[in-house]
Amino acid sequence: MTVTIDQLEDLGLLFGPAASLLRADRQNDILAGVGQTPREAEVTAFMAASDGALEQALIRSFCQVWGIEPACGLRLISGKAFGKETGQTDHRSIDLVVKIAKDDDGRPISRPVIAIEAKFAAMVNGKWGYCPQHLGHTDRRYSNQIICYVNGCTNSLLDEGVGFVWLGLPSKVPGQPLWGKKAINPNDGLEDAFVEQTAATQRWRMLTWPSLFADVDNIAANSDVRDAVLRALGRGTRA
C-alpha cells in the first residue's frame, strides 16, 4: 500500500491547512521510501502538521519528558506559527511548541507548555552576537541555541514556565547532553559562554529519536501507514 499526504489527512493523522504547507512531491516520496531522505526541517514540518492519534502521541512523548500529564486540548504547532499567533515574528523560531489552544470558556488562546528543538547530526547554532533579544543589541558575546532559547530568545512567552525539550540522536557518552561535542566545549576558549551553557542545560530535558519512534509506533493498525509515518519522522535515515 502506497501512503500519501492526502491519505494521512483522510485518516485524521495530518491537519489539512498545515499539511498543505508540506512539499507534496518530496513528502510523498519520503512516505513511500523512494530515494528521499527527510531533512530536519521536513521532519519538524511533518510533526507540526500532525493531527489525531499522531499528534497526541507526539504530545505525550514530549510531555512525558517533563513528567507532565497531557491534558485535553493541547496542540502541536511550529515555532513560526506560534510566533505569528502571539505577534512575535521578528525573532528566530524554535522548531515546535506544544500549546493550550483554548481557555476554560472555549475561546482560542496560544499558551505554551513545551518548546522543542529537533536535531539530527547538525551542529548547535551559535556565534558572536547570536542573540540580540536577551543579550542586548550592543552585546557581542558568544551565545548559541542552548543558551538563548531558554531565555526568551525565540518568543517572550517561552519563559521559565515552559518545559524545553532537546530532541536528538542518542549520546555516545552516558549522561552527556544529546548535543555532545556539537556545542560549546571546555577547551574552546569561550569560558563565559560555557558557564552560561552549563547553566542553561538545566532547563533542557533530553528525548532521543528512537524513544520518539517507540512512542508513536502504535498510531495506526495498518503497518504500511505506521511505517510511512515513521519514515517521515526520520526513522531508518539519520535517526
Buried (B, 14 or more C-beta within 10 A) or exposed (E): EEBBBEBBBEBEBBBEEBBEEBEEEEBBBBBBBEEBEBBBEBBBBBBBBBBBBBBBBBBBBBBBBBEBEBEEEBBBBBBBBBBBBBEBEEBBBBBBBBBBBBEEEEEEBBBBBBBBBBBBEEEBBBEEBBBBBBBEEEEEBBBBBBBBBBBBBBBEBBEEEBBBBBBBBEBEEEEEBBBBEBBBEEEEEBEEBBEBBBEBBEBBBBBBBEBBBEBBBEBBEEEBBBBBBBBBBBBEBBB
